[in-house]
């Protein structure tokens, strides 16, 4: 079945770059998404990438997609304390459903 | 744009009672909405797909008689937890799917924290 894997924790210093990695299994996924969740809140869509793209950049966010290896990454440049949150990657499957990874808890230390 | 609201944001109910949670897309129409459940420190688990004007499609292992879903209009879906028990306590999140220029995006509500005592 479909599966999405992420590392659980990442700790960086303020100002450094953060790279959150994700692997997925469904090669037919059309879109891959990155969401941010702050404590007690819903999910905020950060960015997405279409499966025929290799890279997408949006301000401090860069998404890299290696479709051959089914590997997705999110790079946050100049990470700030306000970026501390849980980041979920998700792949879209048939019917528009999203399969989420376990979430990566990003901790940004001043 | 693309705002999804949920009501209530939190609710405490007694075991055996029923609770209704509303999910609204405020500035777009959503023919498809999704309901998720999230346990502390865990990922989102898809419960069901809610389609406007038709029956919801439930994921394997989700009791349709326990979690009643109604998608009465293009901007409103409701989830009713019937005869709630403490094990139903969880964070319930809905999302609404928007299509713009052929691109599908899912926007999530802020979630509803349900505590069953």
gemmi code that builds the backbone of each chain (N, CA, C; Angstrom):
import gemmi

chains = {
    "A": [
        ("UNK", (0.826, -1.195, 0.000), (0.000, 0.000, 0.000), (0.856, 1.238, 0.000)),
        ("UNK", (0.184, 2.382, -0.001), (0.929, 3.638, -0.022), (1.552, 3.915, 1.345)),
        ("UNK", (2.747, 4.472, 1.311), (3.440, 4.758, 2.549), (4.324, 5.977, 2.343)),
        ("UNK", (4.369, 6.813, 3.362), (5.206, 8.006, 3.323), (6.033, 8.019, 4.598)),
        ("UNK", (7.336, 8.176, 4.461), (8.233, 8.115, 5.610), (8.994, 9.423, 5.775)),
        ("UNK", (9.122, 9.839, 7.023), (9.909, 11.032, 7.349), (10.715, 10.746, 8.605)),
        ("UNK", (11.814, 11.451, 8.750), (12.515, 11.403, 10.026), (11.694, 12.204, 11.028)),
        ("UNK", (11.809, 11.848, 12.312), (10.896, 12.405, 13.302), (11.334, 13.758, 13.861)),
        ("UNK", (12.651, 13.965, 13.938), (13.124, 15.194, 14.586), (14.253, 15.828, 13.778)),
        ("UNK", (14.319, 17.161, 13.868), (15.423, 17.908, 13.285), (15.640, 19.130, 14.155)),
        ("UNK", (16.895, 19.360, 14.526), (17.206, 20.522, 15.332), (18.265, 21.354, 14.611)),
        ("UNK", (18.017, 22.646, 14.483), (18.967, 23.530, 13.806), (19.119, 24.809, 14.617)),
        ("UNK", (20.132, 25.583, 14.267), (20.331, 26.889, 14.904), (19.700, 27.966, 14.025)),
        ("UNK", (19.219, 28.986, 14.659), (18.630, 30.112, 13.936), (19.614, 30.641, 12.907)),
        ("UNK", (19.100, 30.862, 11.696), (19.956, 31.376, 10.622), (20.507, 30.292, 9.714)),
        ("UNK", (20.548, 29.053, 10.230), (21.016, 27.937, 9.399), (19.912, 27.520, 8.431)),
        ("UNK", (20.269, 26.654, 7.497), (19.262, 26.053, 6.613), (18.776, 24.748, 7.227)),
        ("UNK", (17.509, 24.454, 7.031), (16.929, 23.185, 7.483), (16.568, 22.369, 6.254)),
        ("UNK", (16.834, 21.096, 6.308), (16.431, 20.210, 5.213), (15.639, 19.053, 5.809)),
        ("UNK", (14.402, 18.952, 5.402), (13.520, 17.885, 5.877), (13.291, 16.928, 4.715)),
        ("UNK", (13.514, 15.657, 4.982), (13.437, 14.653, 3.922), (12.212, 13.763, 4.054)),
        ("UNK", (11.811, 13.219, 2.913), (10.591, 12.408, 2.857), (10.734, 11.400, 1.730)),
        ("UNK", (10.297, 10.183, 1.970), (10.236, 9.203, 0.885), (8.807, 8.699, 0.768)),
        ("UNK", (8.419, 8.358, -0.436), (7.055, 7.892, -0.662), (7.104, 6.680, -1.570)),
        ("UNK", (5.970, 5.990, -1.683), (5.992, 4.723, -2.418), (5.158, 4.733, -3.694)),
        ("UNK", (4.140, 5.598, -3.752), (3.234, 5.533, -4.899), (3.804, 6.335, -6.071)),
        ("UNK", (4.283, 5.634, -7.082), (4.931, 6.323, -8.201), (3.924, 7.076, -9.075)),
        ("UNK", (2.641, 6.814, -8.867), (1.641, 7.504, -9.690), (1.165, 8.808, -9.063)),
        ("UNK", (1.737, 9.181, -7.908), (1.331, 10.439, -7.262), (1.517, 11.606, -8.221)),
        ("UNK", (0.484, 12.414, -8.312), (0.548, 13.563, -9.212), (1.163, 14.775, -8.535)),
        ("UNK", (0.773, 14.971, -7.287), (1.268, 16.101, -6.521), (1.856, 15.618, -5.209)),
        ("UNK", (2.849, 16.350, -4.754), (3.425, 16.094, -3.425), (3.423, 17.416, -2.685)),
        ("UNK", (3.059, 17.347, -1.419), (2.798, 18.554, -0.655), (3.667, 18.619, 0.601)),
        ("UNK", (3.875, 19.843, 1.052), (4.463, 20.081, 2.368), (3.501, 20.951, 3.172)),
        ("UNK", (3.188, 20.460, 4.383), (2.329, 21.188, 5.288), (3.077, 21.477, 6.585)),
        ("UNK", (2.669, 22.563, 7.243), (3.237, 22.941, 8.539), (2.130, 22.917, 9.577)),
        ("UNK", (2.411, 22.342, 10.745), (1.432, 22.320, 11.817), (2.060, 22.863, 13.094)),
        ("UNK", (1.487, 23.918, 13.611), (1.926, 24.462, 14.894), (1.083, 23.831, 15.991)),
        ("UNK", (1.556, 23.848, 17.245), (0.849, 23.149, 18.332), (-0.618, 23.533, 18.426)),
        ("UNK", (-1.475, 22.514, 18.471), (-2.910, 22.737, 18.655), (-3.621, 23.336, 17.474)),
        ("UNK", (-2.968, 23.394, 16.332), (-3.573, 24.037, 15.168), (-3.734, 23.048, 14.029)),
        ("UNK", (-4.432, 23.499, 13.007), (-4.589, 22.683, 11.814), (-3.343, 22.738, 10.954)),
        ("UNK", (-3.464, 22.284, 9.732), (-2.313, 22.232, 8.834), (-2.332, 23.414, 7.873)),
        ("UNK", (-1.175, 23.992, 7.693), (-1.015, 25.104, 6.760), (-0.265, 24.605, 5.536)),
        ("UNK", (-0.877, 24.758, 4.359), (-0.193, 24.352, 3.135), (0.976, 25.300, 2.878)),
        ("UNK", (2.178, 24.734, 2.812), (3.363, 25.551, 2.552), (3.647, 25.637, 1.065)),
        ("UNK", (3.685, 24.486, 0.434), (4.003, 24.440, -0.974), (3.686, 23.053, -1.502)),
        ("UNK", (3.676, 22.925, -2.801), (3.479, 21.627, -3.422), (4.317, 21.589, -4.692)),
        ("UNK", (4.526, 20.381, -5.185), (5.268, 20.232, -6.418), (4.565, 19.207, -7.277)),
        ("UNK", (4.481, 19.501, -8.540), (3.889, 18.584, -9.494), (4.928, 17.512, -9.805)),
        ("UNK", (4.474, 16.310, -10.068), (5.389, 15.185, -10.180), (6.333, 15.253, -11.376)),
        ("UNK", (6.050, 16.127, -12.340), (6.967, 16.221, -13.487), (7.993, 17.333, -13.308)),
        ("UNK", (8.048, 17.885, -12.090), (9.024, 18.920, -11.782), (10.143, 18.337, -10.929)),
        ("UNK", (11.315, 18.933, -11.022), (12.445, 18.511, -10.196), (12.629, 19.431, -9.003)),
        ("UNK", (12.279, 20.693, -9.175), (12.544, 21.663, -8.136), (11.500, 22.770, -8.192)),
        ("UNK", (11.205, 23.294, -7.020), (10.334, 24.453, -6.955), (10.828, 25.345, -5.829)),
        ("UNK", (10.942, 26.645, -6.110), (11.407, 27.565, -5.077), (10.345, 28.615, -4.813)),
        ("UNK", (10.132, 28.877, -3.546), (9.144, 29.876, -3.148), (9.700, 30.606, -1.939)),
        ("UNK", (10.297, 31.757, -2.177), (10.922, 32.572, -1.130), (11.958, 31.738, -0.386)),
        ("UNK", (11.781, 31.495, 0.911), (12.811, 30.748, 1.654), (12.690, 29.241, 1.491)),
        ("UNK", (11.662, 28.789, 0.795), (11.417, 27.355, 0.668), (11.873, 26.837, -0.688)),
        ("UNK", (12.580, 25.712, -0.658), (12.969, 25.037, -1.894), (12.568, 23.583, -1.767)),
        ("UNK", (11.815, 23.108, -2.733), (11.410, 21.706, -2.756), (12.182, 21.007, -3.861)),
        ("UNK", (12.789, 19.875, -3.518), (13.480, 19.052, -4.508), (12.770, 17.716, -4.607)),
        ("UNK", (12.566, 17.248, -5.835), (11.902, 15.974, -6.060), (12.778, 15.090, -6.912)),
        ("UNK", (13.083, 13.912, -6.396), (13.790, 12.881, -7.151), (12.784, 11.764, -7.386)),
        ("UNK", (12.170, 11.812, -8.549), (11.082, 10.869, -8.804), (11.589, 9.444, -8.929)),
        ("UNK", (12.787, 9.283, -9.430), (13.365, 7.940, -9.597), (13.501, 7.262, -8.240)),
        ("UNK", (13.985, 8.025, -7.244), (14.181, 7.462, -5.916), (12.976, 7.676, -5.017)),
        ("UNK", (11.944, 8.349, -5.537), (10.748, 8.679, -4.750), (11.161, 9.408, -3.467)),
        ("UNK", (11.947, 10.438, -3.637), (12.477, 11.201, -2.520), (12.128, 12.671, -2.700)),
        ("UNK", (11.617, 13.243, -1.642), (11.189, 14.642, -1.627), (11.888, 15.337, -0.469)),
        ("UNK", (12.315, 16.560, -0.701), (12.906, 17.296, 0.416), (12.398, 18.726, 0.433)),
        ("UNK", (12.409, 19.299, 1.632), (12.033, 20.695, 1.823), (13.199, 21.394, 2.495)),
        ("UNK", (13.720, 22.412, 1.848), (14.797, 23.199, 2.432), (14.244, 24.555, 2.843)),
        ("UNK", (14.507, 24.904, 4.087), (14.115, 26.218, 4.598), (15.387, 27.016, 4.809)),
        ("UNK", (15.544, 28.076, 4.049), (16.736, 28.913, 4.191), (16.551, 29.884, 5.354)),
        ("UNK", (17.685, 30.237, 5.995), (17.658, 31.237, 7.070), (16.545, 30.918, 8.075)),
        ("UNK", (16.609, 29.720, 8.642), (15.554, 29.249, 9.541), (15.414, 30.155, 10.755)),
        ("UNK", (14.180, 30.470, 11.091), (13.865, 31.352, 12.212), (13.152, 30.559, 13.312)),
        ("UNK", (13.119, 31.123, 14.515), (12.450, 30.428, 15.622), (10.965, 30.220, 15.313)),
        ("UNK", (10.389, 31.103, 14.529), (8.982, 30.961, 14.150), (8.727, 29.804, 13.196)),
        ("UNK", (9.800, 29.226, 12.693), (9.657, 28.052, 11.823), (9.524, 26.764, 12.627)),
        ("UNK", (9.735, 26.852, 13.937), (9.596, 25.656, 14.780), (8.167, 25.141, 14.692)),
        ("UNK", (8.005, 23.903, 14.297), (6.683, 23.313, 14.083), (6.890, 21.870, 13.646)),
        ("UNK", (5.798, 21.207, 13.337), (5.886, 19.874, 12.744), (5.581, 20.022, 11.252)),
        ("UNK", (6.405, 19.410, 10.438), (6.263, 19.500, 8.994), (5.879, 18.127, 8.447)),
        ("UNK", (4.803, 18.124, 7.687), (4.316, 16.882, 7.091), (4.489, 16.927, 5.578)),
        ("UNK", (5.012, 15.857, 5.031), (4.920, 15.717, 3.591), (3.740, 14.796, 3.311)),
        ("UNK", (3.175, 14.934, 2.124), (2.011, 14.143, 1.765), (2.020, 13.891, 0.270)),
        ("UNK", (1.592, 12.706, -0.104), (1.438, 12.409, -1.520), (-0.043, 12.260, -1.826)),
        ("UNK", (-0.408, 12.707, -3.014), (-1.797, 12.562, -3.425), (-1.939, 11.239, -4.152)),
        ("UNK", (-3.012, 10.543, -3.851), (-3.282, 9.276, -4.524), (-4.655, 9.361, -5.177)),
        ("UNK", (-5.092, 8.267, -5.705), (-6.358, 8.238, -6.431), (-7.500, 8.808, -5.600)),
        ("UNK", (-8.312, 9.595, -6.239), (-9.467, 10.160, -5.548), (-9.148, 11.433, -4.802)),
        ("UNK", (-7.936, 11.912, -4.964), (-7.570, 13.154, -4.283), (-7.187, 12.983, -2.837)),
        ("UNK", (-7.121, 11.755, -2.366), (-6.739, 11.536, -0.971), (-5.274, 11.883, -0.780)),
        ("UNK", (-4.960, 12.291, 0.433), (-3.578, 12.559, 0.795), (-3.107, 11.516, 1.794)),
        ("UNK", (-1.935, 10.992, 1.563), (-1.286, 10.086, 2.514), (-0.153, 10.878, 3.150)),
        ("UNK", (-0.188, 10.987, 4.458), (0.778, 11.810, 5.176), (1.907, 10.981, 5.772)),
        ("UNK", (3.064, 11.591, 5.846), (4.151, 11.033, 6.628), (3.879, 11.262, 8.108)),
        ("UNK", (4.810, 10.777, 8.934), (4.617, 10.864, 10.377), (4.837, 12.271, 10.917)),
        ("UNK", (5.433, 13.126, 10.093), (5.728, 14.475, 10.549), (7.137, 14.580, 11.105)),
        ("UNK", (7.801, 15.652, 10.788), (9.144, 15.947, 11.316), (9.036, 17.159, 12.224)),
        ("UNK", (9.431, 16.981, 13.460), (9.388, 18.092, 14.411), (10.671, 18.898, 14.267)),
        ("UNK", (10.531, 20.115, 13.814), (11.680, 21.008, 13.629), (11.809, 21.907, 14.838)),
        ("UNK", (12.978, 21.865, 15.445), (13.264, 22.715, 16.596), (14.361, 23.699, 16.198)),
        ("UNK", (14.093, 24.980, 16.349), (15.056, 26.003, 15.968), (15.565, 26.673, 17.231)),
        ("UNK", (16.861, 26.562, 17.452), (17.458, 27.111, 18.667), (18.088, 28.472, 18.364)),
        ("UNK", (17.860, 29.427, 19.271), (18.407, 30.778, 19.018), (19.932, 30.798, 19.103)),
    ],
    "B": [
        ("UNK", (-7.427, 34.018, 0.588), (-8.426, 33.082, 0.099), (-8.197, 31.678, 0.624)),
        ("UNK", (-9.075, 30.754, 0.237), (-8.964, 29.343, 0.591), (-8.924, 29.125, 2.094)),
        ("UNK", (-9.958, 29.616, 2.768), (-10.036, 29.459, 4.218), (-11.074, 28.400, 4.550)),
        ("UNK", (-10.701, 27.523, 5.465), (-11.601, 26.470, 5.934), (-11.773, 26.654, 7.440)),
        ("UNK", (-13.014, 26.670, 7.884), (-13.264, 26.824, 9.320), (-13.873, 25.542, 9.874)),
        ("UNK", (-13.698, 25.352, 11.158), (-14.311, 24.239, 11.859), (-14.973, 24.772, 13.109)),
        ("UNK", (-16.082, 24.127, 13.457), (-16.790, 24.532, 14.666), (-17.387, 23.303, 15.331)),
        ("UNK", (-17.214, 23.107, 16.626), (-16.466, 23.989, 17.527), (-14.964, 23.719, 17.433)),
        ("UNK", (-14.181, 24.554, 18.058), (-12.741, 24.333, 18.079), (-12.374, 23.309, 19.147)),
        ("UNK", (-13.187, 23.235, 20.188), (-12.993, 22.171, 21.170), (-14.342, 21.856, 21.819)),
        ("UNK", (-14.488, 20.618, 22.230), (-15.732, 20.200, 22.865), (-15.448, 19.088, 23.864)),
        ("UNK", (-16.132, 19.170, 24.985), (-16.068, 18.124, 26.002), (-17.472, 17.548, 26.121)),
        ("UNK", (-17.599, 16.249, 26.035), (-18.928, 15.648, 26.147), (-18.856, 14.405, 27.031)),
        ("UNK", (-20.017, 13.996, 27.484), (-20.082, 12.814, 28.332), (-20.190, 11.562, 27.456)),
        ("UNK", (-19.687, 10.488, 27.991), (-19.735, 9.213, 27.291), (-21.187, 8.854, 26.975)),
        ("UNK", (-21.424, 8.410, 25.739), (-22.768, 8.028, 25.323), (-23.520, 9.095, 24.561)),
        ("UNK", (-23.039, 10.315, 24.618), (-23.701, 11.403, 23.875), (-23.105, 11.515, 22.472)),
        ("UNK", (-23.763, 12.313, 21.635), (-23.294, 12.520, 20.260), (-22.804, 13.947, 20.085)),
        ("UNK", (-21.830, 14.100, 19.230), (-21.230, 15.413, 18.991), (-21.142, 15.669, 17.494)),
        ("UNK", (-21.552, 16.864, 17.091), (-21.482, 17.224, 15.667), (-20.389, 18.270, 15.455)),
        ("UNK", (-19.552, 18.032, 14.459), (-18.482, 18.974, 14.101), (-18.752, 19.476, 12.682)),
        ("UNK", (-18.671, 20.777, 12.511), (-18.921, 21.376, 11.199), (-17.619, 21.796, 10.533)),
        ("UNK", (-17.585, 21.638, 9.238), (-16.436, 22.068, 8.424), (-16.982, 22.905, 7.281)),
        ("UNK", (-16.481, 24.143, 7.179), (-16.974, 25.045, 6.139), (-15.830, 25.603, 5.313)),
        ("UNK", (-16.024, 25.609, 3.999), (-15.100, 26.337, 3.133), (-15.692, 27.732, 2.967)),
        ("UNK", (-14.927, 28.750, 3.390), (-15.505, 30.085, 3.516), (-15.507, 30.882, 2.220)),
        ("UNK", (-14.554, 30.650, 1.364), (-14.458, 31.507, 0.182), (-14.282, 30.710, -1.100)),
        ("UNK", (-14.629, 29.437, -1.046), (-14.611, 28.648, -2.277), (-15.573, 27.478, -2.093)),
        ("UNK", (-15.962, 26.890, -3.206), (-16.851, 25.746, -3.144), (-16.028, 24.471, -3.218)),
        ("UNK", (-16.420, 23.517, -2.428), (-15.661, 22.269, -2.345), (-16.601, 21.089, -2.553)),
        ("UNK", (-16.476, 20.437, -3.701), (-17.305, 19.251, -3.914), (-16.796, 18.082, -3.080)),
        ("UNK", (-15.532, 18.170, -2.696), (-14.937, 17.088, -1.911), (-14.298, 17.648, -0.649)),
        ("UNK", (-14.654, 17.052, 0.454), (-14.014, 17.380, 1.726), (-13.537, 16.069, 2.349)),
        ("UNK", (-12.553, 16.172, 3.188), (-11.978, 14.996, 3.834), (-11.992, 15.200, 5.351)),
        ("UNK", (-12.168, 14.091, 6.053), (-12.104, 14.124, 7.518), (-10.930, 13.267, 7.974)),
        ("UNK", (-10.126, 13.850, 8.868), (-8.961, 13.168, 9.405), (-9.052, 13.139, 10.928)),
        ("UNK", (-8.298, 12.218, 11.477), (-8.185, 12.113, 12.919), (-6.698, 12.120, 13.245)),
        ("UNK", (-6.334, 12.814, 14.295), (-4.936, 12.881, 14.662), (-4.784, 12.653, 16.160)),
        ("UNK", (-3.951, 11.659, 16.502), (-3.625, 11.414, 17.902), (-2.361, 12.202, 18.237)),
        ("UNK", (-2.166, 12.480, 19.530), (-1.008, 13.293, 19.932), (0.299, 12.748, 19.374)),
        ("UNK", (1.094, 13.626, 18.847), (2.419, 13.313, 18.326), (2.363, 12.316, 17.168)),
        ("UNK", (1.233, 12.217, 16.529), (1.117, 11.281, 15.405), (0.641, 11.991, 14.148)),
        ("UNK", (0.650, 11.247, 13.081), (0.256, 11.815, 11.804), (-1.264, 11.847, 11.677)),
        ("UNK", (-1.733, 12.365, 10.557), (-3.162, 12.397, 10.295), (-3.602, 11.086, 9.677)),
        ("UNK", (-4.714, 10.586, 10.159), (-5.278, 9.363, 9.607), (-6.572, 9.726, 8.883)),
        ("UNK", (-6.625, 9.434, 7.600), (-7.826, 9.733, 6.833), (-8.963, 8.829, 7.289)),
        ("UNK", (-10.097, 9.435, 7.624), (-11.253, 8.667, 8.055), (-12.216, 8.428, 6.892)),
        ("UNK", (-12.498, 9.497, 6.163), (-13.509, 9.375, 5.113), (-13.414, 10.533, 4.136)),
        ("UNK", (-13.925, 10.275, 2.956), (-14.038, 11.302, 1.913), (-15.507, 11.673, 1.799)),
        ("UNK", (-15.760, 12.961, 1.892), (-17.126, 13.461, 1.875), (-17.392, 14.135, 0.535)),
        ("UNK", (-18.383, 13.634, -0.194), (-18.719, 14.194, -1.490), (-20.091, 14.849, -1.430)),
        ("UNK", (-20.169, 16.056, -1.955), (-21.420, 16.802, -1.919), (-22.512, 16.049, -2.660)),
        ("UNK", (-23.618, 15.860, -1.978), (-24.775, 15.232, -2.602), (-24.734, 13.720, -2.687)),
        ("UNK", (-23.717, 13.107, -2.131), (-23.676, 11.641, -2.165), (-23.120, 11.108, -0.845)),
        ("UNK", (-23.146, 9.805, -0.731), (-22.673, 9.196, 0.516), (-21.167, 9.315, 0.644)),
        ("UNK", (-20.743, 9.400, 1.890), (-19.306, 9.477, 2.142), (-18.650, 8.120, 1.887)),
        ("UNK", (-17.389, 8.163, 1.556), (-16.593, 6.946, 1.375), (-15.669, 6.814, 2.571)),
        ("UNK", (-15.807, 5.721, 3.305), (-15.043, 5.538, 4.532), (-13.808, 4.688, 4.275)),
        ("UNK", (-12.755, 4.996, 5.006), (-11.545, 4.190, 4.927), (-11.751, 2.902, 5.714)),
        ("UNK", (-10.936, 1.935, 5.367), (-11.031, 0.633, 6.028), (-10.825, 0.794, 7.526)),
        ("UNK", (-11.700, 0.166, 8.295), (-11.561, 0.205, 9.745), (-12.320, 1.337, 10.412)),
        ("UNK", (-12.885, 2.233, 9.645), (-13.652, 3.350, 10.212), (-15.131, 2.977, 10.180)),
        ("UNK", (-15.781, 3.031, 11.351), (-17.185, 2.623, 11.426), (-18.097, 3.728, 10.903)),
        ("UNK", (-18.797, 3.454, 9.831), (-19.651, 4.471, 9.230), (-20.846, 4.815, 10.108)),
        ("UNK", (-21.295, 3.867, 10.929), (-22.441, 4.157, 11.797), (-22.029, 4.953, 13.019)),
        ("UNK", (-20.762, 4.953, 13.310), (-20.255, 5.684, 14.461), (-19.896, 7.113, 14.055)),
        ("UNK", (-19.326, 7.245, 12.880), (-18.887, 8.555, 12.402), (-19.735, 8.915, 11.171)),
        ("UNK", (-20.832, 9.636, 11.451), (-21.775, 9.980, 10.387), (-21.324, 11.253, 9.691)),
        ("UNK", (-21.241, 11.183, 8.373), (-20.795, 12.337, 7.597), (-21.897, 12.755, 6.643)),
        ("UNK", (-22.142, 14.075, 6.642), (-23.130, 14.648, 5.739), (-22.520, 15.836, 5.022)),
        ("UNK", (-22.642, 15.841, 3.705), (-22.067, 16.945, 2.896), (-23.225, 17.593, 2.156)),
        ("UNK", (-23.963, 18.421, 2.886), (-25.238, 18.925, 2.397), (-25.101, 20.007, 1.335)),
        ("UNK", (-23.993, 20.721, 1.338), (-23.839, 21.796, 0.364), (-22.381, 21.863, -0.065)),
        ("UNK", (-22.109, 22.734, -1.009), (-20.744, 22.835, -1.535), (-19.786, 23.522, -0.570)),
        ("UNK", (-20.315, 24.015, 0.547), (-19.446, 24.698, 1.505), (-19.521, 24.120, 2.907)),
        ("UNK", (-20.273, 23.047, 3.093), (-20.458, 22.525, 4.448), (-20.459, 21.001, 4.469)),
        ("UNK", (-19.624, 20.457, 5.348), (-19.659, 19.028, 5.652), (-19.701, 18.904, 7.166)),
        ("UNK", (-20.456, 17.916, 7.653), (-20.511, 17.704, 9.095), (-20.116, 16.273, 9.431)),
        ("UNK", (-19.453, 16.146, 10.574), (-19.068, 14.851, 11.122), (-19.750, 14.722, 12.473)),
        ("UNK", (-20.567, 13.678, 12.635), (-21.215, 13.443, 13.918), (-20.641, 12.177, 14.527)),
        ("UNK", (-20.068, 12.325, 15.708), (-19.560, 11.178, 16.460), (-20.710, 10.704, 17.340)),
        ("UNK", (-21.239, 9.540, 17.029), (-22.412, 9.049, 17.749), (-21.985, 8.173, 18.925)),
        ("UNK", (-22.755, 8.267, 20.001), (-22.490, 7.479, 21.213), (-20.991, 7.485, 21.524)),
        ("UNK", (-20.492, 8.686, 21.761), (-19.054, 8.858, 21.942), (-18.542, 8.141, 23.190)),
        ("UNK", (-17.342, 7.612, 23.095), (-16.665, 6.972, 24.218), (-15.284, 7.595, 24.382)),
        ("UNK", (-14.683, 7.416, 25.551), (-13.368, 8.042, 25.785), (-12.337, 7.755, 24.700)),
        ("UNK", (-12.396, 6.575, 24.082), (-11.410, 6.256, 23.040), (-11.624, 7.068, 21.759)),
        ("UNK", (-12.768, 7.774, 21.674), (-13.012, 8.659, 20.526), (-12.368, 10.028, 20.723)),
        ("UNK", (-11.860, 10.263, 21.920), (-11.182, 11.540, 22.184), (-10.002, 11.675, 21.239)),
        ("UNK", (-9.949, 12.784, 20.548), (-8.914, 12.961, 19.533), (-9.017, 14.369, 18.959)),
        ("UNK", (-8.124, 14.663, 18.045), (-8.145, 15.932, 17.304), (-8.670, 15.605, 15.917)),
        ("UNK", (-9.807, 16.188, 15.559), (-10.427, 15.907, 14.271), (-10.202, 17.103, 13.348)),
        ("UNK", (-9.675, 16.826, 12.178), (-9.356, 17.896, 11.222), (-10.052, 17.596, 9.901)),
        ("UNK", (-10.658, 18.630, 9.327), (-11.256, 18.464, 8.012), (-10.418, 19.223, 6.987)),
        ("UNK", (-10.573, 18.851, 5.747), (-9.943, 19.616, 4.672), (-10.926, 19.712, 3.517)),
        ("UNK", (-10.758, 20.735, 2.720), (-11.603, 20.948, 1.556), (-10.710, 21.066, 0.338)),
        ("UNK", (-11.113, 20.414, -0.714), (-10.277, 20.395, -1.916), (-10.741, 21.479, -2.881)),
        ("UNK", (-9.769, 22.226, -3.325), (-10.037, 23.315, -4.257), (-9.320, 23.031, -5.563)),
        ("UNK", (-9.961, 23.344, -6.659), (-9.298, 23.204, -7.952), (-9.191, 24.571, -8.606)),
        ("UNK", (-7.972, 24.922, -8.992), (-7.760, 26.192, -9.669), (-6.802, 25.944, -10.812)),
        ("UNK", (-7.292, 26.202, -12.009), (-6.465, 26.019, -13.216), (-5.886, 24.611, -13.282)),
        ("UNK", (-6.711, 23.643, -12.917), (-6.279, 22.259, -13.036), (-5.407, 21.755, -11.911)),
        ("UNK", (-5.110, 22.622, -10.944), (-4.284, 22.214, -9.816), (-5.169, 21.996, -8.599)),
        ("UNK", (-5.008, 20.831, -7.994), (-5.790, 20.541, -6.799), (-4.975, 20.885, -5.558)),
        ("UNK", (-5.599, 21.609, -4.662), (-4.975, 21.897, -3.373), (-5.967, 21.552, -2.272)),
        ("UNK", (-5.441, 21.067, -1.177), (-6.290, 20.791, -0.024), (-5.980, 21.795, 1.059)),
        ("UNK", (-7.031, 22.415, 1.548), (-6.888, 23.393, 2.631), (-7.537, 22.824, 3.880)),
        ("UNK", (-6.821, 22.971, 4.985), (-7.244, 22.332, 6.210), (-7.893, 23.313, 7.178)),
        ("UNK", (-8.865, 22.795, 7.912), (-9.443, 23.575, 8.985), (-8.513, 23.578, 10.187)),
        ("UNK", (-8.831, 24.382, 11.195), (-7.970, 24.491, 12.380), (-8.091, 23.311, 13.337)),
        ("UNK", (-9.030, 22.409, 13.069), (-9.164, 21.241, 13.927), (-10.161, 21.431, 15.055)),
        ("UNK", (-10.699, 20.309, 15.529), (-11.609, 20.286, 16.675), (-11.081, 19.273, 17.672)),
        ("UNK", (-10.837, 19.738, 18.873), (-10.346, 18.842, 19.932), (-11.561, 18.281, 20.661)),
        ("UNK", (-11.769, 16.969, 20.567), (-12.886, 16.305, 21.244), (-12.366, 15.544, 22.457)),
        ("UNK", (-12.960, 15.810, 23.595), (-12.643, 15.065, 24.814), (-13.931, 14.438, 25.329)),
        ("UNK", (-13.919, 13.128, 25.465), (-15.090, 12.401, 25.953), (-14.794, 11.928, 27.372)),
        ("UNK", (-15.622, 12.335, 28.313), (-15.359, 11.976, 29.725), (-16.244, 10.816, 30.183)),
    ],
}
model = gemmi.Model(1)
for chain_id, residues in chains.items():
    chain = gemmi.Chain(chain_id)
    for i, (resn, *xyz) in enumerate(residues, 1):
        res = gemmi.Residue()
        res.name, res.seqid = resn, gemmi.SeqId(i, " ")
        for name, pos in zip(("N", "CA", "C"), xyz):
            atom = gemmi.Atom()
            atom.name, atom.element = name, gemmi.Element(name[0])
            atom.pos, atom.b_iso = gemmi.Position(*pos), 0.0
            res.add_atom(atom)
        chain.add_residue(res)
    model.add_chain(chain)
structure = gemmi.Structure()
structure.add_model(model)
structure.setup_entities()
